[in-house]
Amino acid sequence: MEDSNFFKEEIQSMPRIGDKAPDFEALTTKGKIKLSDFAKDKWIILFSHPADFTPVCTTEMSGFATRKNEFDALNTELLGLSIDSIHAHLGWVQNVRENTGVYFDFPIIADLDMKVSKLYGMLQPNESETAAVRAVFLIDPEKKIRLIMYYPLNVGRNMDEIIRALEALQTSDEHKVAMPLDWKKGDKVIVPPPKTLDALNERLEDDSIQKVTWYLAKKEI
């Protein structure tokens, strides 16, 4: 009963979209890091995997590694995590590099005490009490959580969707627009709907945007 209550408290304190990302200090494969020490102009993708030396996790970490240049171009730092020791992390990184040529050149948190996993709700007892689920947190330069994805232990993530969502958030922030279903870079974006009658009339007379109806209009950027 006590364990059940403990996990309920942890779940209730899980960070949500719009929350300030909880700060922490942790040992990683790149040395000690503190979330608040990341560059002020950088986005961060914090993601967890259940365990080192496991098949699905190896494909996922390889996916992040092989597309790191794309994340670099999007001004985004990668930060992995699992409930394994630093020695297990280093051994796994080297094993994958020797066997596939893929190098995990980003910090991976050794979260043996589960401190960060609990802080971010990565431990979900109905799935596992000792392995982190596949969580993804997109954190903006203000250290605010902008998007959260959760996957079960047996289903790998979609790297295209992670990059698409990151590009959508960055584009929305820059141009003050919204994204329609299945939006991808280069597609038209949604213009915010008018909030006054004057703005509505201006919208109806504006030929520079594609109007589906007065409250749904798109434009190219």
N, C-alpha and C positions, 0 to 999 in steps of 0.2 A: 504493500500500500504506500509506504514511504517513497519507494522508487517511482511509482506511478505519479504521485503528487509532485515529485521533483521534476519529472519530465513535463508535466502539465504547466508548471511554472516557467520552465524554459521555453516552451512553445508560446505561451502568452507573451513573453518578452521578445519574441522574434521581431527583428526590424522589418519595417514595411516601406513600400514605395513612398518617397517624399521625406523619409526620416534621415537624419544625419547618420552617416555610416559610423557604427561604433568603432572607436579607436582601439588599437591593440599593438603590442610589441611581440614579435615572435622570431624564432630561429628558422632560417630558410637555407636552401642550397646556395644562396648568394650572400649568406651571413645574416646578422640580425637586421630586421626591418621594423619600422613603425609606420602604420598607415598614414598618420598625419604628417610624416616626413616626406611623402611623395610630392613631387613638384606640383606647384599650385595650378599650373596650366594643363595638367595631365588628367585624362580619364583613366579609370582603373577597372579591369575586369577581375573580380575575385571569384574563383571557381573551385569547387571541391570534387574530389573523386574518392571512391570507397577504399581503395587499397593499392599499394604498389605491386608490381609483378602480377597483375591481373589483365586478362585479355581486352575487355571493353575499355578499361582505363588507359591501356597502352594505345589503343586506336585514338582515343580522345586527346590525350596529351600530345600525341604525334600530330593530330590535326591542328592544335594550337601552335605547335612548334613550326610546322611547315608553312603556316600562314602568318607567322609573326611579322613579316614585312608589311602585310596589310594592316595589322594592328598598329605597327609603328607609324604608317602613313596616316592613320586616323588618330594619332597623338594619344595612344592608349597603351598603358602598362598592363602586363599579364601577371597574375599572382595566383598560383595554385595552392592546394592544401589537401592533405589527407592525414589520418590518424596513424602515422607511421613515424619511425625514428629518422633522424637526419642521415644515419648510415644506410638505412633501407632506401631512402630517396637517392642518395649518391650511387648506390649499387644499381638501382633500377635505371637511372639516367645513363650510366655507363653501359649496362646490358643492352638497352635499346639502341644506343649509339653504335655498339659493336655489331649488332645483328641487323639493323636497318639503315644505319647511317643518319638517323634523325637525332638531333641533339636538343634536349629541352633547355634552351638558353633563356630561362626566366626563373624567378625564385619560386620554390615550392615549400610551403610552410610545413614544418614537422610538428604536428599538433598532438603530440602524445598525451598531454594532459587535457585534451579536448576543449581547451579554453576558448579558442576562436570558433570552433564548431558549435559550441553551446551559445556563444555570443550572437552568432548569425543563424541559429535555428537549423543547422545542417544535420543535426542528429534528430531523427524522427523515429520514435520507439516502435511504431507499428511496422516500420520497414527494417530498422536495425538500431540497436542500442550501442553498438561498438564501431560502426562504419558510417561515415558521412554519406548522405545522399548526394546525387549529382546536382548541386546548386550552382547558380550563376547570378552574380550581383554586378550590375552595371552602375558604376559610381562616377559622378561627374566631377569637374575640377573643384567645385565647392564642397566636395566630400558628401554630397547628397545621393542617396540611393534612388536611381531613376527607373530601374527595371529589375525584376527578379524572375528567374526561371528555376523550376524544380523538375528533375527527372528521377525515376526510380533506379534502383541499382542495376537492373538488367536491360536498360534501354539507353543507348548512347545519344548524346546531344547532336544537334544539327548545326554545324559550324557556319553554314550559309545564313541561317536564321540569326545567329548571334551577331554576325557582321552586319546583316541587314538592319537589325534592331538598333545597333550602335550608330550606323549611318543615319537612320531615321531620327534618332534623338538629337544627334548633332545638327542635322539639317533643320529640324524643327526649332531648335534653340536659335540658330543663326538667322532664320528667315521668319520666325514667328508664324509658322504654319502647322497644319496637321497632315497626317498621312492616311490615305485610303487603304482599303483591303489590298494585301499583296504588294504594297508599294515597294519599289526598289529604286536604287539610285538612277536618276535620269527620268523617272516617271513624273507626271504632273502631281502637284501637291494640292491640298485643300486649303482654300482661303477662309479665315474665320468668318462666321456669319455676321451680318449687320446687327447692331444692337439698338438702333434708333430708326425712325421713319426716314429721316434725311439720308442716313447711310443706306437704307434699303433702296431708296430712289436712285442714289448714286450707283448702287450695285446693278440695278436694272438697266441703267444707261451705259454701263462700262462694257465696251466690246473687246477689251483686252483679256478678259477671262472667259473660260468655258463655263456657262451656267446650265446646270442640270435643272435646277430650280433656284428660287431666290436664296434659299439657305444652304444650298450645296453648289459650290463653284470651285473650279480648279484652274490652276495656272502652271506654266512652266517656270523654272528658276534656273 
